[in-house]
Structure formats: C-alpha cells, structure tokens
C-alpha cells in the first residue's frame, strides 16, 4: 500500500471549519471572512480559500453572488425533503451493489465498526463518526467512486440539518438496524440489503421542528 499522504494546512483548516459547521458553532448563513479567519487561525489565505472551496463542493458553504463572500450554507425545508429522498435511494443502491461485491475483509471491518458502536466506548459524540464510517465502508465495497462521492456529500449535508433541528438519532435503533443490514450483506442477499438500507435511511420530519428551520422556505 502507498504511504498515507500527510495533512496539508488546507486539510487541517478544512477539518476545523467542517467540524464547526456540523457542530453548529458556525451557524447557517454565517459569513466566512477570509481575512479574519486567516488571522484567527494563523494560516495563509491560499490554503484557507482551498479549504473553503472543498467545503463548497460538499454543499456546506455557498457564495450567494459573484461579489459576495462565502457563507455557511443556509437551510430550507424544500432542500431537506429532497435530501431525505435522495439519501434513502442512494443508501439502498449502495447496499444492493455491495451485497454482490463486498469482500470478507470488508465484512470484518464492518463488524468491527458495529461492535464499537454496540460497546458504546468513548464519548457519545463518537457515534455519528462511527455510523458515517460504517455507511462509507459499505459504499466503498461497491467499488463505485461516483456513488461514494454522492453519498458523502449527501450524508454531510444531512448531518448539518440534524444539528439544526436538534435531533439526536435513537442510537439503540440505529445499531439494531445496522445489524440487520450487516446480516443481509453477509448473506449476499441484495434485495434484503436494499430494503434494510432504505428502511434505515428513512428519516421522518419531526412535527416540532425548530422554529428557525420551520420558518424557512418550503
């Protein structure tokens, strides 16, 4: 295997900004002033702009107009509804394809991630990361790079919305659904894997949405 690429300054600031956006520390609509961020983070403007461009590629940052600065992506119920439908379809496709291609070593890695979630070791905020790695590993097992890229973007955007609507996933249910999906993959049962992934990915809009989101365009 080739050696892992060391992190660049752009990588580091990308991770810091992404974490701030997904945690809500940088709220939707917040301006990203390159000059101020460069001073605050002690980093040059070139790697900072590169990091912002990468965040934009994943839908977490937008530039509303040609002469306006970058800002954290705003939220809308219209986009959220579209993301939910798209995410469920992509996860179902990923699981169906993976059932035919997943290797034993990949199944073992999925089982390890599942066991870490079951054990609940570490702080609770580790669970979203483990869950993302579980689903990313299923997508990787398909060998379909475009599908992996689409899923990563959609998953990140949904995490942004989950923070905004202040909803923590019901982790015992999530873990049980992971077990059903993993069992279908282990049996190489493509239809069962597809059903399990689609059911797992469904996220019904809560009736008591945060008013800040409910007031946005429908």
C-alpha positions, 0 to 999 in steps of 0.5 A: 500500500502507498504511504498515507499522504500527510495533512496539508494546512488546507486539510487541517483548516478544512477539518476545523471549519467542517467540524464547526459547521456540523457542530453548529458553532458556525451557524447557517448563513454565517459569513466566512471572512477570509481575512479574519479567519486567516488571522484567527487561525494563523494560516495563509489565505491560499490554503484557507480559500482551498479549504473553503472551496472543498467545503463548497463542493460538499454543499456546506458553504455557498457564495450567494453572488459573484461579489459576495463572500462565502457563507455557511450554507443556509437551510430550507425545508424544500432542500431537506425533503429532497435530501431525505429522498435522495439519501434513502435511494442512494443508501439502498443502491449502495447496499444492493451493489455491495451485497454482490461485491463486498469482500470478507475483509470488508465484512470484518471491518464492518463488524468491527465498526458495529461492535464499537458502536454496540460497546458504546466506548468513548464519548457519545459524540463518537457515534455519528463518526462511527455510523458515517464510517460504517455507511462509507465502508459499505459504499466503498465495497461497491467499488463505485467512486461516483456513488461514494462521492454522492453519498458523502456529500449527501450524508454531510449535508444531512448531518448539518440539518440534524444539528439544526433541528436538534435531533439526536438519532435513537442510537439503540435503533440505529445499531439494531438496524445496522445489524440487520443490514450487516446480516443481509450483506453477509448473506449476499442477499441484495434485495434484503440489503436494499430494503434494510438500507432504505428502511434505515435511511428513512428519516421522518420530519419531526412535527416540532421542528425548530422554529428557525428551520420551520420558518424557512422556505418550503 
